[in-house]
Amino acid sequence: MTIRTVTRRTALKSTAALAGAFAVRGLKWREPRAPGDRPALVVFWLNGGPAGLFNSADSFLRSGAFGVTERNVRDLGNGLTVDAESLGALPPAARAHMASINFLHGVARPHEQARAAVLEDGQRSRLLRLAAVMPEAPIRCAVVNDLGFPVGVSAQPPAEDGVALERVVDVSSVAGRLGADAWTDVRAAYALRAGRTTIDDQPTTFAAVEALVRTGTPVIFAQPAYTGRADRQFDTHEDDAGMAARAIMAPITPNLATFLERVLALPDRNVVTVLVGEFSRTVPRSDHEPGGTATVVGKHVRTGTAGPQQPDGSPPPNAPPVDGLWAYAAAALRLPTTPFGRNPNPELLG
């Protein structure tokens, strides 16, 4: 199987092909019963593994690890305390619908195996498994920008029920489908310079992801960090003060805030955004933990935490396996079926 790279020409072809598919076979996805029911999952991969200072800040208040103090955290309620300058600076709609979800996979190193543990189940892609039970669209599962998947994750996993990964590396491939006026609005929101087409920085990445959401793509994956090491941006060893981790997150936060404010306001979409990496960081020395904590934002997410990280940076010992994270995401998307079993955190959904 060869992964498809989407250009302007292939975008036009896929639109025509979808119209033909509608004519010859029934859809597996039921049409939305009410406005806002059409789901879209966006995964922003924080490559290398982010420290828990972002989404479990109160775990480090007593020790001061990662530079956490009472002055740089924000209490969002229901046990969730976050870094004030990153997750705490996101718009009110995001802070009112944000949950921290823990998982354990048992892989502390190498990075490659830990990434695969989060995103794959053997040879199968968890993203494709979700896309296969989500709505039909010209692009069903998109991998956005020139960074692609992180090293260790298969760029060409087997298709799931005919759904394959598609690389999106040129904004013109999605801008044309969105329409000139709508694309002008999206481009202005992220201060995207005229004439930019290659998706190779944060503004083009976030603009392309939003355009894909608006045109119906149900599963979208992107690496948003263009600082730090290209192969593991958040691999912040010896970062006991959290300065390196904060410096990598700082340029992401404004674009992320814009994205979340805009997609959460869409009346005809249920957009669930997951920020996750392969693991969390230990205390001290900011090393690797065999599990992590994801931040999930969505209109049906209830703000809170599945349990704060332990003072050493590890997830709670009762954290579920990785399937639990994806089962929670499926429940937040309100999918009629899920390939990942029971949602372990129903209390964090509204």
SULKAGI-V471942 format. One record per backbone hydrogen bond with DSSP energy under -0.5 kcal/mol. NH is the residue of the N-H (numbers start at 0). CO is the residue of the C=O. Records with the same first field share a line. If there is no record, write none. Layout:
NH=CO + CO
This chain:
3=164
5=3 + 166
6=4
10=6
11=7
12=8
13=9
14=10
15=11
16=12
17=13
18=14
19=15
20=16
21=17
22=18
23=19
24=20
36=33
38=36
39=269
40=217
41=39 + 271
42=219
43=41 + 273
44=42 + 221
45=43 + 275
46=44
48=45
53=50
55=51
56=80
57=80
58=55
59=56
60=57
63=59
65=239
66=63 + 239
67=64
71=68
73=81
75=73 + 79
76=79
79=76
80=78
81=73
82=53
83=71
85=82
87=82
88=85
89=86
93=90
94=90
95=91
96=93
97=94
98=295
99=303
100=98 + 293
102=291
103=319
104=289
105=289
107=105
113=109
114=110
115=111
116=112
117=113 + 114
118=114
119=115
120=123
123=120
125=118
126=118
128=124
129=125
130=126
131=127
132=129
133=130
141=218
142=165
143=141 + 220
144=167
145=198
147=144
152=149
156=153
157=122
159=162
160=158
162=159
163=161
165=140
166=3
167=142
168=5 + 166
170=196
172=169
173=170
174=170
175=171
177=173
178=174
182=178
183=179
184=180
185=181
186=182
187=183
188=184
189=185
190=187
191=186
195=192
198=168
199=197
204=200
205=201
206=202
207=203
208=204
209=205
210=206
211=207
212=208
213=209
214=210
215=212
216=211
218=139
219=40
220=141
221=42
222=143
223=221
225=223
231=228
233=46
234=231
235=233
236=234
237=284
238=235
239=237
241=238
245=241
246=242
247=243
248=244
249=245
250=246
251=248
252=248
253=249
254=250
255=251
256=252
257=253
258=254
259=255
260=256
261=257
262=258
263=259
264=260
265=262
268=265
269=37
270=268
271=39 + 269
272=270 + 296
273=41
274=294
275=43 + 273
279=290
281=286
282=311
285=281
286=283
288=279
290=288
291=102
293=100
294=274
295=98 + 293
296=272
297=96
300=297
301=347
302=95 + 300
303=97
304=77
305=99
309=313
312=309
318=315
321=103
323=320
324=320 + 321
325=321
326=322
327=323
328=324
329=325
330=326
331=327
332=328
333=330
334=329
340=337
343=341
345=342
347=344
348=345
349=299
